[in-house]
Amino acid sequence: MSARINRWIIAAAIAFFVAGILLSHRIEPGVYVKTVTLAGNTPALEFLPAGPGPHPVALLAHGFTGSKMSLFCYGEALAAAGFKCFAVDLPGHGASPQRQFSLTEAVRTVVEVARAVGPVDVFLGHSMGAYAGSGALRDGDLKLRLFIAVGSLPDLGKHGPPLVLLAGRFDEVYPPALL
């Protein structure tokens, strides 16, 4: 390859990198995002809609190896639709001070955060986050109007709320055809 083509490739890569950084901080108009700590020591992002309240509350929990940032687009979209959202870092992930992960601790975190933010109307969990939410729901500590599972097939028990399953074409565990 010629030196000239290499320079063009490097210039294009730098331009796309800079554009990606700038666009990654773009937030839906009217949505406000702030970093908060919930239930004592759980790091979270709070997404606030522009209009006056009261607003239904949505709680978001990420999947294994994820963080509260993994669900940023979901929180942003729900806030744009009028929800007050909280995306949390589960134990052993993100900025959580708890360095060890266990599903029991993840369920406990969901329960404690739900108590701290008041009644939760909608829970959105990705993969492991959906299992943590379903554990809290089955234990009776979480009362919901809707449960959204992304890339997961949680067990909500016999009297669980309506369940929306989201899976993409390239979902590794639960492709749409399986759901």
Secondary structure, DSSP 8 states (H G I E B T S, - for coil): --HHHHHHHHHHHHHHHHHHHHHHT---TT-EEEEEEETTTEEEEEEE-SS-S---EEEEE--TT--GGGGHHHHHHHHHTT-EEEEE--TTSTT-S--S--HHHHHHHHHHHHHHH---SEEEEETHHHHHHHHHHHTTS---SEEEEES------TT---EEEE--TT-SS--TTT-
